[in-house]
Amino acid sequence: MVVWLAVADLLASLGVFIRSALWLNYRSLMNPDSDSSVLFCAIVSAWIQYFYTATWFWTLCYAIDMRLVLRERPGHPVLYHMCCWIIPAVLTSVGLSILYIPDANCHNLKTLGSAVLHILPNYLATYVPMAVVMIVNPILYCDVAQAVHTAVVCSLAQFTSKERGLVDTVRLKLAFINLAFYACWLPNIINGILLWTLWYNLPTNVIISLWYIMAVMNPLQALFNSMVYRRWTGGSDKVYIPCRKLSGRSALNDAIDDEQVRPPLSTESTPLLETLPSKSTKGNANLSLSLTSSTHQRTVSSINGAM
C-alpha cells in the first residue's frame, strides 16, 4: 500500500512540476484568453487533483488496514484499490465538470452566487476527503497504538523499559505520519475556510501568504511520506505470542532500534524474543506486509512496517 501511495505522490508531484516549469518558461501557454491554454490548464489541474486525492485515500486506507491487522481481521486489498482510484476519479470529474462547464474560463465569475454554483462544488470535492483523513486517521492510529500495547503485553507477559520503548516508538511513528499530513494540507483547509467565510472582506496578505505556503508544502508530501512510512529499524525482530495459537506459535515483529537490539538478551528476562536476520517481504498495509491467508503473518508484517 505504501508503494501505491508513493506512485500517486510521484504522479501528483510530476504534474505540479510540469505546470510550474511551463509557467516559468512558456507563459504564453497559460494565457487565460486562449482556449488552448484554458484546456491545457484544465487537463493539468485534473491530473494533479486526481492523484493528490488518491494519496489521501491511500493514507486513509493504510490506517484502516493497520487497524484491521492488529484487530485480527482480514484486509480488503481489492476494495482499497477501488476506493483509492475510482472515488478520486468521480470526485475530480464531477468537481471540474461543474467548474469548467459551460464556460471553461472560470476566472470570469464575478458574483458570489456564480462562485457558489461553479467553484464551491470543486472545493468540496477536494477538501472534504482531505478533512476526513485529518479527522479519522488520528482516531484510527490511537486505536492502533492501543492494540500494539495490548499485543506486546500479551506476547511477553511483562512491560519493562524494552516493551515500553517498542510501544513508544510505534506511537511516535504514527504521530509523525499524522504530523506530515497536517503540515502539508492544513494550510489548504485554512485557506478554504477563509475564502468562503470572508468572501467580501478577504485578508489579502494572509491569503497570499497561505498560497505561498501551499505551493511549498503540498509537493513536499512525497518527501515527508518517504521519511515517515519507511522502516525505522534495520533488523527484523520477532516476538512470539503464545496466547494465540496459529501454526504452533503466532508472531509479531518487534520494532526496537539497533541500539536496543544488539546487546545480548537473557532468555530468562525475555524468553519469547528472538532476533532474526532481516529479510524483505511484500506489502499489504506497508512495504513488508505479505498477503497470506493467515492472520498472524499479516500482524507480523504490520508491526514491522509500523516501525
ABEGO torsion letter per residue (X at the ends): XAAAAAAAAAAAAAAAAAAAAAAAABAAAABAABAAAAAAAAAAAAAAAAAAAAAAAAAAAAAAAAAAAAAGBBBBAAAAAAAAAAAAAAAAAAAAAAAAOABABAAABABAAAAAAAAAAAAAAAAAAAAAAAAAAAAAAAAAAAAAAAAAAAAAGBBBAAAAAAAAAAAAAAAAAAAAAAAAAAAAAAAAAAAAAAAABBBAAAAAAAAAAAAAAAAAAAAAAAAAABBABABBBBBBBAABBBGGBBBBBBBBBAAAAABBBBAAABAABBBBBBBBBBBAABAABBBBABAAAAAAAAAAAAX
